[in-house]
């Protein structure tokens, strides 16, 4: 069985080859959002100016007051990833809170919530409607991880000025509780990193190293003014004034286009969707729609029909009351983070994925049992906070049987197996009892194979999207002739990769499932009926 890392490496290699065939790789745009010191000062200013909490806001003014939610506080400065899940999943560097480095303007994360580390052991976060913007010791809130905010630059070695005081960075962190000789002069720094006195007028300032931005959004200077669409009241059945009512069409797995992007954005605002937005309706979007439908009292199908979208884009759309909760069968980047932690604690082995399958469920149940929790396979945000903390209960050491080595990889393969139902084995082979892993063909086997092929191609599409989305967008918008030419090349390369990935996936799946191409084709047709 091919490992997921090998598969992704193959897709990346194929992407590179396709780019070479059509001419060149598009140049990734990097947002010049600002600096870590700037973000920290922005967070302190939001506290000093009394920013109020409003879900979906990111620095908008109403009635003379400024409103934001937790991720909106960071977004209003950096202008890159919008939701808390987007920020941590696209962070170029992160680590456990227990290893928090001394860097102004780092992001602080726990499932469903983020804040800003402002140095000196202090943090700012826009918390809720009762607390609004809070300035307190970072250790007081149970943060799980630190991360470098996408698109923000951080100091290396040299002087910086923050909040009216001078600090000296050495090897990427500001120094504390020491005396250093810098350019022939001695300086003493207190426990918070402030220098006694001030830096010399000709002090060498710390170079700022910019972290890669994972989106091509505008800088923080324009994010605030353009971010008004993030308000929870932004989407209604009709636009302001005399504009025509918004029309909707049913969206489901495989749908593409601006309507899907708009759907993802709205789901993220209401805390049902935690991924970077794109224009493709995949399993992650389907599960987010399903959760919204349950919360809104609609028929929960995962299909964004007209009735669902009318409800979703209304001013009365309900927020997710249990954001970040994971459960068996769920697709999300949160699941991948959960799997990584379960592997660290010794409850799980193998590759990680976006899918909460049987192997993940077994690991969660084992953890819940060891931690004295109800073993139901469901983890709320609060329970995940404990799981990610230093107090999390590690798996007891025990000898594991070596038989059936493939079992550890089944959860990764199941990433594409969204709605797999248990089916009776169709084997008539007289040796079936001696080979429990099954060789006989069944309709369920073919359906699982079809799911594997479809989602393998989706994975390839997601990987190549990172390379080619900018040039594809340029072609759609028709910005410049030269850009359109590059965009055409990008589209060609994109389809080369997807077609190559699809053919490769078919070969692997047909061999693994031991079914014919004809049977696989019938299963794919059934899947899209």
PyMOL commands that set and color helices and strands:
alter all, ss='L'
color gray80, all
select helices_A, chain A and resi 4-22+36-48+70-78+84-89+97-99+138-140+220-230+258-269+283-296+306-312+333-344+358-370+381-388+405-416+432-434+443-477+481-513+517-527
alter helices_A, ss='H'
color red, helices_A
select strands_A, chain A and resi 34-35+52-53+58-62+65-68+94-96+106-110+113-119+122-126+133-137+145-147+152-155+158-162+165-170+173-174+178-182+185-189+208-210
alter strands_A, ss='S'
color yellow, strands_A
deselect
rebuild
show_as cartoon
